[in-house]
Amino acid sequence: MKIILALLLFAVTISYPQEGSTNSSILYLQEAVKNTDYSDADKLEFPFNTTPKKKSTGLAILYSLLLPGMGELYAESYQSGKYFTIAEGILWGTYIGMNTYANWQKDRYKSFAESYAGVNPAGKDDDYYAIISEYLNITEYNDDRAKQRRFNEMFDTEAQFWKWQNQEDRRTYRSMWVSSEQTFNDIRFVVGILLVNRLVSAINAVRLVSAYNKQQAEQLGWNVSLGVIKNPDYSSGLSLNFHTNF
C-alpha cells in the first residue's frame, strides 16, 4: 500500500511541476508515507503546495548597496541592473586613475620644491606646500604676515626655509601643486557619484522586486492534499484535493 501511495504522489508532482518546490515536495511526501502509521486513523493527509515565495526588498537594497546591479539580479531583472554594474566599474577605474595621478603630481611638486627652493620635507604639512606656491621666499611671507599683524602665523626662518630662484620656478611649482589639488577635489566628486549610483540602483531594485512579487501573486498557484481514508467497513481509500489560486 505504501509503495502504491508513494507512486501516486510522485505522479501528481510530475504532472504539476513548479520550479524550486517540486523536489522538496516529493521528498516531504515520500518521508511522510514512509514514517506514518495510518492503520488506526480515519483520515491522514499529506498537503503540499507550489505557491512561489516572494523576494525581500531588504535583501535587494543590501545587494545594491554592496554592488550596484546585484539587487536587480536578485529581482531576476538584470537587463537594467547591468548598467549600474558597468557604471560602478567605470567609476572605480576613474577613482583609481585620478588618485594615482594626484599622488604622482604631489610627489613631483615636493621633489621640485626640495630641488629648486631648498625645502626640507621633514615635518612639512599640506598648508606649508600651499603657502610656498604664493611667495618667492620665507622673508617675503613673514613680512606679509607682520604687516597684517598676524605674528602667530610667521614661520621659523631655519626650520621652514624656502627660496625660489625666480618667479618662473615658483609658477612651475604652483602649476604642479594646483594640478594635484584639483584632482584630489575631483575625486570627491567621483565618490559622490559612486554613492548616488548605489542609491539609484537600490531604488530601482526595490521597484523590480515589487513588480516581481506582484507578477508571482497573479500567476497560478496550486496545492494538493492527498489523504488515506479508513472506511467503516475497514477498507481503505484515497482522497485527492486539488486547489488553485489566481
ZIZI-V574321 format. One record per residue. PSI is psi in degrees with one decimal (* if undefined). OMEGA is omega in whole degrees, -180 to 180 (none if undefined). D_FIRST is the distance of its C-alpha to the first C-alpha in Angstrom with 2 decimals. Layout:
BEGIN
psi:PSI omega:OMEGA d_first:D_FIRST
psi:PSI omega:OMEGA d_first:D_FIRST
END
This chain:
BEGIN
psi:-42.7 omega:-180 d_first:0.00
psi:-39.3 omega:-179 d_first:3.81
psi:-42.8 omega:180 d_first:5.45
psi:-43.9 omega:-179 d_first:5.20
psi:-42.2 omega:179 d_first:6.17
psi:-41.6 omega:179 d_first:8.62
psi:-39.5 omega:179 d_first:10.00
psi:-43.8 omega:179 d_first:10.65
psi:-41.0 omega:179 d_first:12.38
psi:-41.0 omega:180 d_first:14.31
psi:-38.3 omega:179 d_first:15.47
psi:-44.6 omega:-178 d_first:16.74
psi:-32.9 omega:177 d_first:18.69
psi:-35.5 omega:-178 d_first:20.21
psi:-25.9 omega:-178 d_first:21.33
psi:71.8 omega:-177 d_first:23.17
psi:148.2 omega:175 d_first:24.66
psi:124.3 omega:-177 d_first:27.02
psi:135.1 omega:174 d_first:29.28
psi:-14.1 omega:-176 d_first:28.95
psi:-15.3 omega:-174 d_first:25.68
psi:-50.4 omega:-177 d_first:22.95
psi:-43.5 omega:-179 d_first:22.39
psi:-34.8 omega:179 d_first:22.41
psi:-42.3 omega:-180 d_first:19.94
psi:-47.0 omega:-180 d_first:17.39
psi:-41.8 omega:-180 d_first:17.98
psi:-46.4 omega:-176 d_first:17.79
psi:-41.1 omega:179 d_first:14.41
psi:-40.7 omega:179 d_first:12.84
psi:-38.4 omega:180 d_first:14.61
psi:-42.2 omega:179 d_first:13.60
psi:-38.5 omega:-177 d_first:9.83
psi:-40.4 omega:-170 d_first:10.73
psi:-8.8 omega:-173 d_first:13.27
psi:133.3 omega:174 d_first:12.35
psi:107.5 omega:-176 d_first:11.86
psi:17.3 omega:-177 d_first:10.85
psi:-32.4 omega:-176 d_first:11.09
psi:5.2 omega:-177 d_first:14.70
psi:146.2 omega:175 d_first:14.90
psi:-34.1 omega:-179 d_first:15.94
psi:127.4 omega:175 d_first:14.94
psi:134.9 omega:-179 d_first:13.83
psi:145.6 omega:177 d_first:15.18
psi:86.8 omega:-177 d_first:15.32
psi:147.5 omega:169 d_first:18.67
psi:160.9 omega:-177 d_first:20.49
psi:167.9 omega:-178 d_first:23.61
psi:24.6 omega:178 d_first:26.02
psi:121.2 omega:-176 d_first:29.31
psi:145.0 omega:179 d_first:31.85
psi:146.3 omega:177 d_first:33.67
psi:154.3 omega:177 d_first:37.39
psi:152.5 omega:-175 d_first:39.97
psi:127.1 omega:176 d_first:42.47
psi:-31.3 omega:178 d_first:46.14
psi:-43.4 omega:178 d_first:47.12
psi:-37.8 omega:179 d_first:45.60
psi:-42.5 omega:179 d_first:47.26
psi:-45.0 omega:-179 d_first:50.60
psi:-45.5 omega:-180 d_first:50.19
psi:-40.1 omega:-179 d_first:49.38
psi:-35.2 omega:178 d_first:52.36
psi:-33.8 omega:178 d_first:54.68
psi:-45.8 omega:178 d_first:53.69
psi:108.4 omega:-180 d_first:54.01
psi:133.8 omega:-178 d_first:54.86
psi:-24.6 omega:-179 d_first:52.38
psi:-28.4 omega:175 d_first:49.34
psi:-40.3 omega:177 d_first:48.58
psi:-38.9 omega:177 d_first:48.55
psi:-39.9 omega:177 d_first:46.28
psi:-35.5 omega:179 d_first:43.87
psi:6.7 omega:179 d_first:44.02
psi:40.1 omega:178 d_first:43.18
psi:62.0 omega:-176 d_first:46.64
psi:-4.9 omega:-179 d_first:48.76
psi:-41.2 omega:176 d_first:50.94
psi:-28.5 omega:-178 d_first:53.36
psi:-28.9 omega:-177 d_first:52.55
psi:-28.7 omega:180 d_first:53.86
psi:-33.2 omega:176 d_first:57.37
psi:-38.8 omega:178 d_first:57.29
psi:-42.2 omega:178 d_first:56.19
psi:-44.4 omega:178 d_first:58.96
psi:-38.8 omega:179 d_first:61.48
psi:-43.8 omega:179 d_first:60.44
psi:-42.9 omega:180 d_first:61.11
psi:-43.3 omega:-179 d_first:64.46
psi:-41.1 omega:179 d_first:65.52
psi:-37.2 omega:175 d_first:64.72
psi:-40.9 omega:178 d_first:66.64
psi:-43.5 omega:180 d_first:69.53
psi:-48.4 omega:-178 d_first:69.45
psi:-43.3 omega:180 d_first:69.56
psi:-44.8 omega:-180 d_first:72.30
psi:-40.2 omega:180 d_first:74.45
psi:-39.6 omega:178 d_first:74.09
psi:-43.9 omega:-180 d_first:75.12
psi:-43.4 omega:-179 d_first:78.10
psi:-42.2 omega:179 d_first:79.23
psi:-32.8 omega:176 d_first:79.22
psi:-43.6 omega:177 d_first:81.01
psi:-34.7 omega:179 d_first:83.72
psi:-43.8 omega:177 d_first:83.95
psi:-36.5 omega:-180 d_first:84.58
psi:-48.1 omega:-176 d_first:87.15
psi:-29.0 omega:176 d_first:89.20
psi:-42.6 omega:178 d_first:89.22
psi:-38.2 omega:179 d_first:90.50
psi:-43.2 omega:180 d_first:93.02
psi:-37.1 omega:179 d_first:94.32
psi:-38.4 omega:-176 d_first:94.69
psi:-38.1 omega:-171 d_first:96.64
psi:-9.0 omega:179 d_first:98.80
psi:2.3 omega:179 d_first:99.30
psi:29.2 omega:-178 d_first:99.32
psi:133.3 omega:171 d_first:96.27
psi:113.0 omega:-173 d_first:94.80
psi:-12.3 omega:-177 d_first:91.02
psi:125.3 omega:175 d_first:90.47
psi:12.2 omega:-179 d_first:89.50
psi:131.1 omega:180 d_first:89.78
psi:-178.1 omega:-177 d_first:87.28
psi:-34.4 omega:179 d_first:86.37
psi:-39.3 omega:179 d_first:89.07
psi:-46.7 omega:-178 d_first:91.73
psi:-24.7 omega:175 d_first:90.71
psi:-40.6 omega:-177 d_first:90.82
psi:-42.1 omega:-176 d_first:94.33
psi:-10.7 omega:176 d_first:95.89
psi:-12.9 omega:-175 d_first:94.94
psi:-17.6 omega:-176 d_first:97.36
psi:143.8 omega:-178 d_first:100.40
psi:-34.8 omega:180 d_first:102.56
psi:174.4 omega:-176 d_first:102.96
psi:-31.3 omega:179 d_first:102.50
psi:-43.9 omega:179 d_first:106.06
psi:-40.8 omega:179 d_first:105.53
psi:-48.2 omega:-178 d_first:102.35
psi:-37.0 omega:177 d_first:103.98
psi:-40.2 omega:180 d_first:106.99
psi:-41.4 omega:178 d_first:104.72
psi:-38.5 omega:-179 d_first:102.92
psi:-39.3 omega:178 d_first:106.30
psi:-34.1 omega:-180 d_first:107.62
psi:5.3 omega:179 d_first:104.63
psi:37.0 omega:177 d_first:105.20
psi:63.6 omega:-172 d_first:101.68
psi:-28.8 omega:-179 d_first:102.87
psi:-13.7 omega:-180 d_first:99.57
psi:0.5 omega:-179 d_first:98.08
psi:147.5 omega:-177 d_first:100.73
psi:154.0 omega:171 d_first:99.69
psi:126.0 omega:-172 d_first:101.08
psi:-16.3 omega:178 d_first:103.32
psi:-52.6 omega:-176 d_first:102.28
psi:-31.1 omega:-176 d_first:98.58
psi:30.7 omega:-177 d_first:97.70
psi:142.3 omega:165 d_first:100.35
psi:151.9 omega:178 d_first:100.02
psi:107.5 omega:177 d_first:102.61
psi:143.3 omega:-179 d_first:101.92
psi:-33.5 omega:179 d_first:104.57
psi:172.5 omega:-179 d_first:104.76
psi:-29.8 omega:-180 d_first:103.03
psi:-42.8 omega:177 d_first:101.38
psi:-41.3 omega:179 d_first:99.45
psi:-42.6 omega:-180 d_first:98.41
psi:-36.6 omega:177 d_first:97.18
psi:-43.8 omega:178 d_first:95.25
psi:-46.6 omega:-178 d_first:93.58
psi:-36.7 omega:179 d_first:92.82
psi:-42.7 omega:178 d_first:91.21
psi:-39.4 omega:180 d_first:88.74
psi:-45.4 omega:179 d_first:88.14
psi:-42.5 omega:-180 d_first:87.50
psi:-43.2 omega:180 d_first:85.10
psi:-47.5 omega:-178 d_first:83.04
psi:-39.4 omega:179 d_first:83.03
psi:-38.5 omega:179 d_first:82.18
psi:-40.8 omega:176 d_first:79.19
psi:-38.4 omega:177 d_first:77.93
psi:-39.0 omega:179 d_first:78.27
psi:-29.3 omega:178 d_first:76.35
psi:-36.3 omega:178 d_first:73.50
psi:-35.5 omega:178 d_first:72.99
psi:-40.5 omega:179 d_first:72.56
psi:-41.5 omega:178 d_first:69.88
psi:-39.6 omega:177 d_first:68.03
psi:-41.4 omega:179 d_first:68.19
psi:-37.0 omega:176 d_first:66.65
psi:-41.7 omega:179 d_first:63.83
psi:-41.5 omega:179 d_first:63.02
psi:-39.6 omega:179 d_first:63.26
psi:-40.6 omega:177 d_first:60.94
psi:-41.6 omega:-179 d_first:58.27
psi:-46.3 omega:-179 d_first:58.83
psi:-39.8 omega:178 d_first:58.63
psi:-40.9 omega:179 d_first:55.52
psi:-42.5 omega:179 d_first:53.83
psi:-43.4 omega:179 d_first:54.80
psi:-38.5 omega:179 d_first:53.54
psi:-39.8 omega:177 d_first:50.22
psi:-42.5 omega:178 d_first:49.72
psi:-42.8 omega:-178 d_first:50.45
psi:-36.5 omega:177 d_first:47.94
psi:-40.8 omega:178 d_first:45.18
psi:-41.7 omega:178 d_first:45.83
psi:-39.2 omega:179 d_first:45.68
psi:-47.8 omega:-180 d_first:42.43
psi:-38.5 omega:179 d_first:40.77
psi:-40.8 omega:179 d_first:42.11
psi:-41.7 omega:-180 d_first:40.80
psi:-36.7 omega:180 d_first:37.30
psi:-29.7 omega:-179 d_first:37.39
psi:-16.5 omega:180 d_first:38.38
psi:164.4 omega:-179 d_first:35.62
psi:129.3 omega:172 d_first:32.26
psi:151.2 omega:-179 d_first:29.74
psi:156.3 omega:172 d_first:26.20
psi:151.5 omega:-176 d_first:23.29
psi:137.9 omega:174 d_first:19.74
psi:113.1 omega:-179 d_first:17.83
psi:125.3 omega:-176 d_first:14.12
psi:156.5 omega:174 d_first:12.91
psi:119.8 omega:-176 d_first:10.36
psi:132.0 omega:175 d_first:12.62
psi:114.8 omega:-176 d_first:13.03
psi:160.5 omega:179 d_first:15.47
psi:-30.2 omega:-180 d_first:18.54
psi:14.9 omega:178 d_first:17.54
psi:8.5 omega:172 d_first:14.51
psi:161.2 omega:-178 d_first:12.14
psi:152.6 omega:178 d_first:9.76
psi:172.7 omega:180 d_first:10.44
psi:143.6 omega:173 d_first:10.83
psi:133.6 omega:-179 d_first:14.33
psi:115.2 omega:178 d_first:15.93
psi:126.4 omega:-177 d_first:19.47
psi:122.0 omega:-178 d_first:21.73
psi:141.5 omega:177 d_first:25.18
psi:155.5 omega:172 d_first:28.12
psi:149.3 omega:-176 d_first:31.50
psi:* omega:none d_first:34.71
END
